[in-house]
Amino acid sequence: ATKKSGINIKEVFADKAYFRKPLLDELEELKITPYIPVSPLIYRIDESKYTYNKDADEWQCSYGNATEKKKYFKTSNKNGTFEGYKYYFEINQCKTCPLHDECAGKAARKILKLGKNTAEFYDISQYQKTEEFIEKYKERASIEGKIGEVKRFNGLYRARGYGRLSVSKQSKLTAIAANIKRIAALVP
Protein backbone atom coordinates (compact mmCIF):
# COMPACT_ATOMS: atom_id res chain seq x y z
CA ALA A 1 0.00 0.00 0.00
CA THR A 2 2.76 2.46 0.83
CA LYS A 3 4.68 1.71 -2.37
CA LYS A 4 1.67 2.10 -4.65
CA SER A 5 0.46 5.38 -3.18
CA GLY A 6 3.86 7.00 -2.72
CA ILE A 7 3.06 7.73 0.92
CA ASN A 8 5.65 6.58 3.45
CA ILE A 9 3.73 5.33 6.48
CA LYS A 10 5.89 4.75 9.56
CA GLU A 11 3.29 4.19 12.29
CA VAL A 12 -0.25 2.86 12.57
CA PHE A 13 -2.56 3.59 15.51
CA ALA A 14 -5.65 1.45 16.04
CA ASP A 15 -7.83 0.00 18.76
CA LYS A 16 -7.65 -3.58 20.00
CA ALA A 17 -10.18 -4.79 17.41
CA TYR A 18 -7.33 -4.61 14.87
CA PHE A 19 -4.99 -6.81 16.93
CA ARG A 20 -4.84 -9.70 14.44
CA LYS A 21 -1.84 -11.81 13.44
CA PRO A 22 -2.18 -11.32 9.65
CA LEU A 23 -2.38 -7.55 10.06
CA LEU A 24 0.58 -7.44 12.46
CA ASP A 25 2.63 -9.59 10.07
CA GLU A 26 1.83 -7.35 7.11
CA LEU A 27 2.75 -4.22 9.07
CA GLU A 28 6.04 -5.84 10.09
CA GLU A 29 6.75 -6.78 6.46
CA LEU A 30 6.13 -3.17 5.41
CA LYS A 31 8.35 -1.95 8.29
CA ILE A 32 5.45 -0.04 9.87
CA THR A 33 5.36 0.25 13.66
CA PRO A 34 1.94 -0.80 15.00
CA TYR A 35 0.49 0.88 18.08
CA ILE A 36 -2.38 -1.52 18.62
CA PRO A 37 -3.26 -2.74 22.13
CA VAL A 38 -3.40 -6.47 22.76
CA SER A 39 -6.91 -7.87 22.43
CA PRO A 40 -8.06 -10.09 25.31
CA LEU A 41 -10.12 -12.08 22.80
CA ILE A 42 -6.95 -13.06 20.93
CA TYR A 43 -4.40 -13.11 23.75
CA ARG A 44 -5.98 -15.04 26.62
CA ILE A 45 -3.23 -15.38 29.18
CA ASP A 46 -3.52 -13.99 32.70
CA GLU A 47 -0.14 -12.29 33.17
CA SER A 48 -0.70 -12.00 36.91
CA LYS A 49 -0.54 -15.82 37.03
CA TYR A 50 1.94 -16.70 34.26
CA THR A 51 5.14 -15.33 32.75
CA TYR A 52 6.98 -16.52 29.67
CA ASN A 53 10.70 -17.21 29.27
CA LYS A 54 11.41 -16.87 25.55
CA ASP A 55 14.93 -18.33 25.70
CA ALA A 56 13.79 -21.56 27.39
CA ASP A 57 10.35 -21.55 25.69
CA GLU A 58 8.65 -22.22 29.00
CA TRP A 59 5.90 -20.67 31.11
CA GLN A 60 6.19 -20.11 34.81
CA CYS A 61 3.32 -19.78 37.26
CA SER A 62 3.13 -17.14 39.98
CA TYR A 63 4.22 -19.75 42.53
CA GLY A 64 7.45 -20.44 40.63
CA ASN A 65 6.61 -23.74 38.95
CA ALA A 66 7.79 -24.05 35.34
CA THR A 67 6.58 -26.04 32.35
CA GLU A 68 8.70 -29.02 31.37
CA LYS A 69 7.40 -29.88 27.91
CA LYS A 70 5.02 -28.77 25.20
CA LYS A 71 3.02 -30.55 22.54
CA TYR A 72 1.39 -29.21 19.39
CA PHE A 73 -2.36 -29.78 19.05
CA LYS A 74 -5.11 -29.01 16.56
CA THR A 75 -8.84 -29.22 17.21
CA SER A 76 -11.88 -28.50 15.07
CA ASN A 77 -15.42 -27.63 16.04
CA LYS A 78 -18.37 -25.69 14.61
CA ASN A 79 -16.46 -22.40 15.10
CA GLY A 80 -13.45 -23.51 13.08
CA THR A 81 -10.00 -24.95 13.65
CA PHE A 82 -7.83 -24.05 16.62
CA GLU A 83 -4.08 -24.71 16.60
CA GLY A 84 -1.76 -24.28 19.51
CA TYR A 85 0.44 -25.81 22.13
CA LYS A 86 -0.17 -27.55 25.41
CA TYR A 87 2.43 -26.61 27.99
CA TYR A 88 2.74 -29.19 30.78
CA PHE A 89 3.89 -28.08 34.21
CA GLU A 90 6.27 -30.38 36.09
CA ILE A 91 4.01 -32.92 37.82
CA ASN A 92 5.84 -33.20 41.16
CA GLN A 93 5.96 -29.44 41.59
CA CYS A 94 2.25 -29.16 40.83
CA LYS A 95 1.25 -31.90 43.26
CA THR A 96 3.12 -30.26 46.14
CA CYS A 97 1.98 -26.73 45.28
CA PRO A 98 -0.41 -25.19 47.85
CA LEU A 99 -2.43 -23.69 44.96
CA HIS A 100 -2.86 -27.05 43.20
CA ASP A 101 -6.58 -27.52 43.84
CA GLU A 102 -7.63 -24.09 42.59
CA CYS A 103 -5.14 -24.09 39.71
CA ALA A 104 -5.19 -27.63 38.31
CA GLY A 105 -8.46 -28.84 39.84
CA LYS A 106 -8.74 -32.63 39.84
CA ALA A 107 -5.91 -33.07 37.32
CA ALA A 108 -2.47 -34.13 38.52
CA ARG A 109 -0.87 -31.03 37.01
CA LYS A 110 -1.72 -27.79 35.27
CA ILE A 111 -1.74 -27.84 31.48
CA LEU A 112 -1.78 -24.50 29.69
CA LYS A 113 -3.61 -24.66 26.35
CA LEU A 114 -2.37 -21.71 24.33
CA GLY A 115 -2.77 -20.53 20.77
CA LYS A 116 0.20 -20.93 18.47
CA ASN A 117 0.98 -17.18 18.57
CA THR A 118 0.62 -16.66 22.33
CA ALA A 119 4.38 -16.51 22.95
CA GLU A 120 4.77 -13.80 20.31
CA PHE A 121 1.78 -11.91 21.72
CA TYR A 122 3.38 -12.09 25.17
CA ASP A 123 6.38 -10.15 23.84
CA ILE A 124 4.05 -7.56 22.31
CA SER A 125 2.14 -7.34 25.59
CA GLN A 126 5.36 -6.68 27.51
CA TYR A 127 6.36 -3.93 25.07
CA GLN A 128 2.96 -2.30 25.49
CA LYS A 129 3.61 -1.87 29.20
CA THR A 130 6.63 0.33 28.51
CA GLU A 131 6.51 4.09 28.94
CA GLU A 132 7.48 4.54 25.28
CA PHE A 133 4.38 2.70 24.02
CA ILE A 134 2.03 4.37 26.51
CA GLU A 135 3.21 7.86 25.56
CA LYS A 136 3.09 7.12 21.84
CA TYR A 137 -0.39 5.57 22.04
CA LYS A 138 -1.74 8.75 23.64
CA GLU A 139 -1.39 10.38 20.19
CA ARG A 140 -4.32 8.27 19.04
CA ALA A 141 -6.67 10.12 21.40
CA SER A 142 -6.01 13.42 19.64
CA ILE A 143 -7.45 12.17 16.33
CA GLU A 144 -10.15 9.85 17.64
CA GLY A 145 -12.68 12.67 18.10
CA LYS A 146 -12.19 13.92 14.55
CA ILE A 147 -12.60 10.42 13.13
CA GLY A 148 -15.80 9.98 15.16
CA GLU A 149 -17.14 13.29 13.87
CA VAL A 150 -16.37 12.43 10.25
CA LYS A 151 -17.97 9.04 10.68
CA ARG A 152 -21.13 10.18 12.50
CA PHE A 153 -21.89 13.63 11.12
CA ASN A 154 -20.30 13.64 7.66
CA GLY A 155 -21.60 10.35 6.30
CA LEU A 156 -18.51 8.16 6.39
CA TYR A 157 -20.28 5.56 8.52
CA ARG A 158 -21.60 3.77 5.45
CA ALA A 159 -20.22 3.53 1.93
CA ARG A 160 -22.49 5.11 -0.67
CA GLY A 161 -21.21 3.04 -3.57
CA TYR A 162 -19.53 -0.24 -4.37
CA GLY A 163 -15.84 -0.90 -4.90
CA ARG A 164 -12.61 0.62 -3.70
CA LEU A 165 -12.70 3.54 -6.12
CA SER A 166 -16.13 4.64 -4.93
CA VAL A 167 -15.19 4.33 -1.24
CA SER A 168 -11.90 6.14 -1.90
CA LYS A 169 -13.72 9.05 -3.54
CA GLN A 170 -16.25 9.20 -0.71
CA SER A 171 -13.48 9.21 1.91
CA LYS A 172 -11.56 12.00 0.19
CA LEU A 173 -14.65 14.17 -0.31
CA THR A 174 -15.66 13.62 3.31
CA ALA A 175 -12.19 14.64 4.50
CA ILE A 176 -12.36 17.79 2.35
CA ALA A 177 -15.80 18.65 3.77
CA ALA A 178 -14.59 18.11 7.37
CA ASN A 179 -11.55 20.33 6.78
CA ILE A 180 -13.70 23.07 5.20
CA LYS A 181 -15.93 22.97 8.30
CA ARG A 182 -12.84 23.33 10.53
CA ILE A 183 -11.53 26.24 8.47
CA ALA A 184 -14.96 27.95 8.53
CA ALA A 185 -15.04 27.63 12.33
CA LEU A 186 -11.61 29.30 12.62
CA VAL A 187 -12.35 32.22 10.28
CA PRO A 188 -14.01 35.15 12.14
Phi, psi and omega in degrees: 000319182289327181288320182291320185273342182084003179266133179261100181270127181252333183220149176230130176248133179205168176271177188293347176295338181266006179281088181226141183302312180299320179293316178298320178295318180293320177296320178295319178299322180276001181059044177250131181278119179272136171243078184232119181295151180294133179272127178293344176285332181265315183254101189251048179245135178274104185288350174282341180256331187226143173233157184244135174253106185295320183297320181267353185050056178218153177257150180231136179276169183295341179272353176104358178283142183243156176285149181250337179205165176221153178225140176284142174218160180215126178232153178232143173212193183294339180272351179129198182256138178238126178244146179182201181229145171257121177259123183259124176284153181299125191295320182291323177295317181296317182297325182269357182288134178293343179264009187306311186296320180279338182271304185264344181070230181275349181289158180290329180211164179280135175236119178272121175260111185235150175295161185293342180256006185301320180297319178294319179293330177298316177299317179297318179300319180293321178296323182290349176271355181282155179298324180302310181295315183300315180294318181293321182291338178297336178298331180298324182298330182290335180255349184298320180297319179294319178296318178298319179296313180299321182290312185282313191259348182245011171084015181272002180296324183227137178291139181272340182228189180247146176094162182294321181298315180296314180294323178298315179297315180299318180297316181294316179295322178295318178297319178298315180298317180296320179292322177297319177297321178294318180295318180298324179290332181276331183282129182287000000 
